[in-house]
Amino acid sequence: MDEYIKEISEKIDSKKEYYAKISNKIWEFAEPRFQEYKSSELLQQSLKEEGFSVRANLAGEETAFIAEYGSGKPVIGFLGEFDALPGLSQKADAAERTPVEPIQNLKCESESKKEQNQRSVYVNDCGHGCDHQLIGTGTLASVIALKDFMKEHNLKGTIRYYGCPAEENAGGKAFLVRDGYFNDCDLALCWHPEQGRRACYGSTKANFRVFFTFHGIPAHASMCPELGRSALDAVELMDVGVNYMREHMIDEARIHYAITDAGGDAPNVVQSRAQVLYAIRAPKITQVKELYNRVCNIAKGAALMTETTVEIRQVAAYSNMISSKMLADHMNAYLEKLGPIPYTEQEYTYAQEFQQALSDQDKKQLPTIARDYFGSTASEAMKKPIFEPIAYQNLYSDLKYSTDVGDVSWVVPTVHLNIPTFAAGTALHSWQAVAQGKSSIAHKGMLYAAKIMALTAIDFLQKPELADEARKELIENLNGETYPNPLPKDLKPEIW
């Protein structure tokens, strides 16, 4: 197998400039959920040029696609992502907060100056704070190298690149799972930038996203307040009620909210409409459903107290992840064989600059992160500004975040790889993560992940019976449970 490591590495490294260019373009596009038109098209075109057949516009998601090569079993899925996050526009390589300058729309001579100012908007205020440009491109590099390997070694089987939009906030993969696009898939491989090298063996939090929209009656807040019924009062009472509920829910649950419509900016008008968006998380989807019902009851109670009405609309759902230890063990073996990512002194200096730019809170958190990843060797790992060792893997981890990879993992044996692509201590969903997204450190991590995924897939292409063993492990892990399919039956992907 060692000769395969050399062969796959050479295939990927020989095109490293090409992959860096694609990743940088997606970074620049920075398109939010369900609007990743340029990013999706770029990846689709690259795969078509490599001989993959492509199906697009899937499960009601215009930017979703499947690119396929080969035939027969096993069918190995690779999960690519490419959506950005709103509000994180940031200049590349800048170790201070520097949003990209706003771009003005073309002026129209007939418009007044006021009208021109109103039309002066950011073309895009998004940024890749979760480095999905690296995920989409690293996965691309992996399947292209694997395709060439299969041709040269006459290997049977099917590889699929799943182009998965809207991982952030909308759970795009859940729609693909619900509509059956993973039904004949034998295993799924994916990766995500993180603090250290590891194949995750653990579970993520299940998560519902729900809008609560209250409708009241407007009135003059001073002349006739008795005629009004405040929707904003209802939102505030609901939030207070949920905050009191926190004392009476499991410690592992998380509930957070954002008021998305406060009813306007006129305090002398009783607000007739107000809206709040909730994220409800817990270790298991069944626990989330229980909390969701309780939160809905609080919303109804707030409406009753304020004599308003409430509209409840769930817009996304994420299931908890069912990890495959078998797949994780295969990946971890290749992490050992491939060794640490080599960095230059210039890259260490670059990483140190971004470590210095971290908030005081992030700096204080760094030792805790190191202990979580490396256990007793944490102090050694912290000597470098980029974490290099393989993460401590002896225990099943309770991962605090949510991902729609969880939905895939209920129906397909799945593994989730983590590889560092930024300075140690960098928080995801931050401007610091965006700023480092075009660096050579990011590109090295991206291609390293591509190699690990391709090598893992080769194990299963050469020994298809391993896929049957992985399926058996999944059935045992489910212990009689079936995919909870947490999306409402009539829910369609939408931009909100």
Steps between C-alpha positions, in 0.01 A plus 500: 500500500793739554548529124139617474573780745779622273285465189197685640720770650671561166169515314364764737820700542555520124184712474540702820506836320180409316321407822625810680359713219158333523493532878594867480226567246237344727642704789454813289146404390402463870141403422251433783265205546301389195659781295833335419442522124854589388667264746278207403545565128880521534517164677256338258699621200826372647348157556349487151841574352637202693242262354242496778131493412310774684140534620402838639206680664416224747245479785377850425851641546614679185868485595505134606657246265639148477807425285562130438775283356521122461236233540386232739573446865622633731352848459720741693370851566717806557324798659600839363386834645541856368266742681621810685378683809332844503668793672854361478643687203873530565817584309726198444820477708412808708566432869254768604129545434485636144171443317516503122415845369136546390444502125257759370236415244524671163360851519199607298505861381129544570541403867537755774798484735271359771380224268857419400600471867206269565622273221858500630520157658746225562497266205584237760567542872563127549824324582620141527522493878463121503738448207251317282699613196770260620249220561351524151839519329679243715220255428534583129873421513429172676248364250707605197809322634289196589342494154844493335615230742195285421565526126867409531438209738179379334298526821124448499260715695333840493622826648263790551565862579193631682484877451328599824374859536387685809672307776492819703164573663286305250625138508504439124604135530187416699288580193722276284469216752123545530460482122699177469826613340706294746289184488746297291816649647727258690711744697557874526829683553534866591734741669500836677770749600568487873770541763672161461533185291243234587228278361207588722352226709214667680158658468394851409195678639162468332350838418172661393476851351158655557343838429236631743307789343254690718216713362333771706300819450664837428395813689636836610710412802406820686157607377328160501732224625200304628408426139835343420631150554879484483669223303834616640371450854417143401853439368651637820272294721579190298874560539459549875298180523761299311774644720314375807460162333879461481507399868280204416669343198796265467843655548614398151220692324554845350238756398584832335299758313515815289222758471474535122216753499447734794194660344656814361689796642207720613449471877172693480336224296390175661684230306257293294761248387814360659708191437766294674712215360590217738769233483418205726779245556546179696708183467217300343228594253233356734615741773484792257142409408403502869660842554342630180153410628571677828626812324189500279281489810686799644444689175130422512492613861666830406239550229223428750640751751525776239184416305706454184531204267811299424609326181754219553715397204785250516747568218786258566597191696828323572518148639772389739791316341539122519877449469663199338795386710601266221532784249670722759756228567581475127546878479708519816731233362569721198550804723780301664650385170483836326652678798469866599451780250836669427504877552761762415639761737305763308179307567579474870557878509169555319317281750664681793371833366145364503541348844596846625183637333274264694271648763612474863222248555620280211857517629386386846307215339802367310636273780154346543476432127844340505406274794179393327693403189829368633451402864829466689702622199314834477793710622724351232241568229474865607867563426409552134247761375325229295399178671693214340448175698214258443221567747440277802237248390438254780156622603170555323465878477195717565551759226328829580412615149228391258543383141272357235757225451311351792198437278716312250654292778162349596462335158862454384814400696675836533832640615586864569867599465652811664817666369658831613494780244571801724690619806428303816227668703322651202124482554280387216233750395746783563667763283836344590392174334390692190827691480711182503283322241727577201830428675748226412424348843134468398588348162741248656232383743247478218720274286603291801132430568454407134773238528359344818152468351625351172720246679215398730274448197762278333478257793130451431534486121762228529304308762126564437409267787621774736196704399276217623685500832452877531127460433478231767673732748249777421203268558649397834558863599140592416379220728159475337452873436435635152570837341276752680448713186459818708393730215130578467359307203389813317817703567694611193846658486468876513706815540417674827 
